Amino acid sequence: MSADDRPWRTAAALVYVDDLHADELAREDDHHLRRVLRLRPGDELCLCDGSGSVRSAVLADPGRLELVGEVGRVGPPPSPITVGVAPPKGDRLDLLVAKVCELGVDRIVLFAAERSVVRWDAGRAERALERLGRVVRAAGAQSRRTHLPELVLGDLGALLAAGAPVADLDGRPPAPGDRTLLVGPEGGWSDEERAAADAGGGRVRLAADVLRVETAAIAAAVALGLARQA
C-alpha cells in the first residue's frame, strides 16, 4: 500500500471488523456511525481488523456496507513501545488506557505492585480486560490506529528482571533507547522494587514533581513515542 493511499486517514470513519469480506455492520457500529457521527449513505469508511489489514467501504442501507477494492496491508510500527502500570482505582484506568492507546503505545501491561490498592482475582481481571478492550477499540478508532495495542496482565517481578525501567522522581531523563516504562501505584515503589529496578533497567524521571498514576502513564507514552521517533 502506497504512502498516498491511506484510507484509514482519509475516510469519514474507521471501523474495526472481524471479517473484511463481510458487507454487514454490527448493530452497535451501525448505530455509532449513523446516530453519533451522523454519517449518511455514500460516506466512505475504512474497515480494519486491528492487526494491519484494511479495506475501503461505503456506508449503504442500515446495517449494510458496499465493499470497495481489495484488502490492503499496513506494516506494524517500528520498535514497539510498552507502558506497564499498576492500575489506579475507579474509571481513571479507563482514561489511562484510552490515552496511551491514542498516543501510539503498542503494549499495555497491567500489574500489581507491593503498594497497589487495586488487586484483581481471576474473575475481576477477566471482566476488567473485557471492558478495557472496548475502551481500546474506541480509542483506536478515534485515533485511526491500524494496529490495536496488546492489553495484558503482567508480573512486576518478571518485568523488572527483564530490565524494564520504572518511572521515578529520582531517575534519569528519558533516553532515545527507551522502549518500555513501568508506572507504579499511588503509594510509590517499595525499596525492594526500586532496588530491583536499579539492578536492571534503572529509573526514569518524567516530571519535576510527583504525578498521579494516569498522568505518569500518559507522560510515559509521550516520552516513549518521542524516543522512538528519535
Secondary structure, 3 states (H helix, E strand, C coil): CCCCCCHHHHCCEEEECCCCCCCECCHHHHHHHHHHCCCCCCCEEEEECCECEEEEEEECCCCEEEEEEEEEECCCCCCCCEEEECCCCCCHHHHHHHHHHHCCCCEEEECCCCCCCCCCCHHHHHHHHHHHHHHHHHHHHHHCCCECCEEEECCHHHHHHCCCCEEEEEEECCCCCCCEEEECCCCCCCHHHHHHHHCCCCEECCCCCCCCHHHHHHHHHHHHHHHHHC
